[in-house]
């Protein structure tokens, strides 16, 4: 077997593991919800103690955008393909 391949597939071309797909899906949805929380903080007015929460939410949102940007909702299987 060629050292550049593993199991007949080139390195770096392995399918996503279920756990990695789950992390990407969660990051996608966090990236959707986090801005709503940021807006809630902004509309409520930022006090001294809430500034850290605001910055943390913005950073979490940016990280979630980076991780979750490749999320693709799985297509439902059609009834005639279940056989």
C-alpha positions as CSV (number, residue, x, y, z in Angstrom):
1,X,0.0,0.0,0.0
2,X,1.3,3.5,-0.9
3,X,2.4,5.5,2.1
4,X,0.3,8.4,0.9
5,X,-2.9,6.5,1.1
6,X,-4.8,4.9,3.9
7,X,-7.5,2.3,3.2
8,X,-7.3,3.2,-0.6
9,X,-8.1,6.9,0.0
10,X,-5.5,9.7,-0.2
11,X,-4.7,11.4,3.2
12,X,-7.0,14.3,3.9
13,X,-9.8,12.9,1.8
14,X,-11.5,10.8,4.5
15,X,-15.2,11.2,5.1
16,X,-16.3,13.2,8.1
17,X,-16.8,11.4,11.3
18,X,-20.2,11.7,13.0
19,X,-18.7,13.5,16.0
20,X,-17.0,16.1,13.7
21,X,-20.2,16.6,11.7
22,X,-22.0,17.1,15.0
23,X,-19.6,19.8,16.1
24,X,-20.0,21.6,12.8
25,X,-23.8,21.4,13.0
26,X,-23.7,22.8,16.6
27,X,-21.3,25.5,15.6
28,X,-23.6,26.5,12.7
29,X,-26.6,26.9,15.0
30,X,-24.6,28.7,17.7
31,X,-23.6,31.1,14.9
32,X,-27.2,31.7,14.2
33,X,-28.4,32.2,17.8
34,X,-25.4,34.2,19.2
35,X,-26.2,37.4,17.3
36,X,-29.7,37.4,18.9
37,X,-28.1,37.3,22.3
38,X,-25.7,40.1,21.3
39,X,-28.6,42.2,20.2
40,X,-30.5,41.5,23.4
41,X,-27.4,42.8,25.4
42,X,-27.2,45.9,23.2
43,X,-30.8,46.8,23.4
44,X,-30.8,46.3,27.2
45,X,-27.8,48.7,27.5
46,X,-24.3,47.5,28.3
47,X,-23.3,48.1,31.9
48,X,-19.7,47.6,33.2
49,X,-20.3,43.9,34.1
50,X,-21.9,43.1,30.8
51,X,-19.1,44.3,28.6
52,X,-17.2,41.0,29.1
53,X,-20.3,39.0,28.3
54,X,-20.7,41.1,25.1
55,X,-17.1,40.6,24.0
56,X,-17.3,36.9,24.8
57,X,-20.5,36.5,22.7
58,X,-18.9,38.2,19.8
59,X,-15.8,36.0,20.0
60,X,-18.0,32.9,20.3
61,X,-20.0,34.0,17.3
62,X,-16.9,34.5,15.2
63,X,-15.5,31.1,16.2
64,X,-18.8,29.4,15.5
65,X,-19.0,31.1,12.1
66,X,-15.5,29.7,11.2
67,X,-16.3,26.2,12.4
68,X,-19.9,26.0,11.2
69,X,-19.6,27.6,7.8
70,X,-19.3,24.2,6.0
71,X,-22.5,22.8,7.6
72,X,-24.8,21.1,5.1
73,X,-28.2,19.9,6.3
74,X,-28.5,16.2,5.4
75,X,-31.0,15.6,2.7
76,X,-33.9,13.4,3.9
77,X,-34.0,10.0,2.3
78,X,-36.8,9.4,-0.1
79,X,-39.2,6.6,0.8
80,X,-38.4,4.6,-2.4
81,X,-34.7,4.6,-1.5
82,X,-35.1,2.8,1.9
83,X,-35.4,-0.7,0.4
